[in-house]
Amino acid sequence: MPKFSIIIPCYNAVHTIDETLCSLLDQSFRNWEALCIDDGSCDGTRDVINGYRERDPRIRVLENPGKGPSAARNFGALAMARGDILCFCDADDIWLPGKLQELANGFQDGDVSGLYGRIGFFQVQAGGGQTCSTVLPETLSIPALLCENPVCTLSNFSLRRSAFAQVGGFDPQFSHNEDLDLLVRLIADGVQIIGLDRLQVWYRCSPGGLSSDLVAMERSRQKVLERARRLGMHGTRRAEAVYLRYLARRALRLGSARSDALRLTLRGLLQSPIGFLFPLHRGLGTAIAALVALALPQSLCSTLFS
């Protein structure tokens, strides 16, 4: 039986799924299966996956058309996965070769049920001097999640299958921030999630991706805040300011939404100037860039705020 089940929801990913699957084949830890859940692609995605399946039987193709990424992940993780550990990966992201080995080492601690690492951001080519996320030195908490989610993307999250099943998987009503909603429910259920200070994932910044819809991200976060309040956890003005800074940086990075950066920055400063501005290398830099973003070349915005 595989130790890891890698769940990959796929929809019209013909231009990126090749790099994703190559990064799985390059893993130094070999005991895994990959479940590619096709959501009704019509662009040749299944042909690419089938080509890999013929080369490596660890890769499987499953059909779950038209139900969305959360339902696809649930189908793979709850109904089809055989591994004790679930890893999620989007069909346009790239794993570094040592990721699964580092996870295998981390899960040797029986008290740990979830792990995440650091991610690097890219648009065209992974690697090089792109900026990276950070991990928290302490166990992940709901207050930390309500500020700026350090997990960043589901491609950077793994957990024990039993813990995932215990909370019922993803809420299918979420097409944005489904990772945040899941993490809040897991932590409320007593699941311990820690960070590994290792670069493990290259995250593709795509203007056409779901996470480029900043308005939808804000709306879905409000649903998560409502759930957190029912659990007795309340957001703060500082947390809201930090989240608005995160969205402003995303607007700067994506280019198509750069005009939104100043609006988000002003809202964040009104919520909590200290929360938005500190640490200064993130807050003050974001505020200054938002003022001049429309005059900056897109390549510079991507470099500064990836």
N, C-alpha and C positions, 0 to 999 in steps of 0.2 A: 504493500500500500504506500502511496506517496505521502511524504511528510507535509508538503505544501500543496494546496490547491489554489491556482492563480486564476482569478475571475476577470475576464476581459469583455465588457460590453462593446459591441461593434455596430456602427451604423455608418455606411458610406465612408469607410476609412481606407480606401484602396491606396491612397497616396502616403499613408503613414504606418499602416499595420506591419509592413515589412520590417521597418526599423525596430518596432516594438518586439516582434517575435524573434528577430535576430538577437536582441539583448537578452531574451530568455535563454536561447540556446547557448549564449556565452557565459551563463552562470557557472561559477566554480562548484556550487552545490548542485548535485544532479537529481536528487530524489524529489521530483515535483511533477504535477500535471497542470496543463493550461486548458481552461474551458473558455472557448471563444463563443460568446452568446450573441448571435446575429439577430438584430432587431428589425430585419426586413431590408437589408442593403440591396441597392440596385445598381451598383457601380463596379462590380467585380471583386468586392471585398472577400466574398466566400471563396472565389477562385484562388486568391492569394493564400488564404488560410488553408485551403485543401492542399495546395502545393506543399506547405510546411507539414501538414498532417501526414502526407505520404512519405516524407523524409523522417519524421519523428513521431511515433505513436503516442508520445506524452501529450501531444496537442490534439484537442478534440473540438469539433464544431457542433454547436447546438443551436436550435432555432427557437426564437421567442419573439415573433414579429410584431411590431407596432405597439409594444407595451411600455417602452421607455427604459432608460438606463437603470433606474432603481429596481424595477421589476425584473430586468435581465440579471442584475447582480443577485437578487434574491433567488431566482430560479437556479442559477449556477451554484450559489453557496448553500442553500437550504435543501435543494432537491437532488443535485448531481455531484457535489464535491465529495471526495473520498479522503482528503487529507485532514489531519488534525488542526492544521493552521491554514487560515484563509488569508490570501494576499489579493488585493485589488489592484488592477492596472488598467488605465485608459488606453484606448487603441491608438493614441498618438504620442505616448510618453515612452521614455527609454530608461531601463534599469542599468546601473553600473554592475560589472561582473561579480563583485563580492557581496551584493545585497543579500541573497538568500543565505549565504554562509554566516553573515553577521546576524541575521535574524535567528538562524538556528542556534547560534551561541547565546543570544539574548533570551530565547525562550527556554533555555535550560533552567532559568530561575522560575520555579513553580508558582511563585506569587504574582508573576507578571502575566497578564492576559492580552495586552496589546502593546505594539511597538511602532514607532515612527522614527524617521531619520531626518537628514537634511536634504533639501532639493536644490538643484540649480535650474535657472530659468534660461530658455533659449527660444529663438524664433525660427532660425534656418538651420544652424549647425550646432549640435551639442558639443560641450567641452570648451576648453579655453578659459577665458577670463570672465565668464558670466558670473553675476552675483548669486549668492546662495542664501537659503533660509537658515534660521538658527533653531536649536532645540532648547527646551526648558531644562534647568538642572534638577528640577523637582518633578514629582509625579503630576501628570496632567490633571487640571481641575476645571470645574465649570466656570468659575470667575475668569480664569485665564482664557478659556475658549470664547467667552463673550467679549473679550478684547480683540485679540488677533490670533486666529487659529494657527498654531505652529505646525500642525500637520499639513496644512496648505492644500493637499489634493489626496484623493483616495489612492492614487498610485503610490503613495507614501505611507499607507496604513496596512497593518497586518494584525490579526487577532486569532485567538483560539475559536474554533468552530462552535464549541459549546457555549461560549460567551455570546457569540452572534445569535445563535438560536434562542438563547435565554431571553433576549430583548425583542425577538421577532423580526430581526433583520431591518432592512431599510423601510421607511414609510414611503409607499409609492406615490403619495400626493406631492412629494418634493422632486422637482427637476433641477433645482438649485439649492445649494447648502444642505444636500442630503447627508454629506459627511458630518457637518456640524450637528445636525439633528441626531444622527446615530451616536456620535461621541458623547453628547449630553446625556442621552439615555443610558449608555454604557456606564458612564461614571456614576450616574445616579443609582445604578444597580450594583455599585461596588466594584466594578472592574478597574484594575490598576493598569494604567497606560503610561509608559515611560518613553523618553527619547534616547536615541543612540546618536552620539555626536560624530556621525559619519555621513558623507555625501553618498546617497543611495539612488537618487532618481534625477533624471533630466526631464523637466516639465516644459512642454511646448506651449508657448504663449501664442494663441491663435485668435485674431480679431473676430473670426467667425464661430468660435467655440461658445458653449453654453455660458461659461463664466465671464464672457465679454458683455453680457446683458446686465449692466450694473443695477438698473431699476428692479429687475427680477431678483437679483441677489439681495437687495435691501428688503424686498417684500418677504422673501422666504426666511430671511433672518428674523423678521418680526414674528413669524410663526414659531421659530425656535425660542425666541425670548418668551413668548406666551407659555410654551411648554416648560421652560426653566422656571417661570414664576409659579406654575402649578406645583413644581417640585420644591418650592421655597427659596429659589435663587433669583435675585433681582439684579437686573443690569444697572449700571451707574452711568453718570454723565461722562466720566472718564473713559469707561469702556466703549461708549458710543463714539467718543472722539477718536479713540484708537482705531475703531472699525472704519470710520469715515476716512481716516488717513490711509488705511489699507486700500479702500476703494479709490481714493485719489491717486495713489501710486499705480494701481492697476489701470486707471484711465490714462495716465501718462504713458504707461508701458504699451498699451494696446494701440494707441494712435487714433483709431476710429472714434474713440471717446475722449480725446484729449481736452475738448472744450468743456467737459464735465469736471475736470480736475479742480478748477478754481471754485466752482459751486460747492463741491464736496469739501474742499479745504475750508471755505468760509463757514460752512455748517459745523465742521469739526471744531474750529476755533471758538465758535459760539457755545458749543456744548461744554468744552473744557480746554482752555488754552494750554494748560500744563499737560493734560493728557495727550493733546495733539502734538505738541512741540517736542516733548521729551520721549526718548533720547534725541538730542539735537541733530545727530547725524541723519536721523530718519525724519523727524518732524520739521525742523527748520529747513532742511534741504527740500522736502516736499512742498512746503509753503512757498518758498522762493521759486521753485520750478513751476508751480501752478500759476504763478503770476506771469511768467514769461513763456509758458509752454507753447502757445500758438506760434511763437517766433523761433522755437528751437527745431532743429532738424529731427525727424523721426528717429534716425539712427542713434542720435545722442540721447533722446528720451528712453529708448529701449535699453541702452547701455547703463544709464544712471538708475533706472527703476525696475530692471529685471530682478 
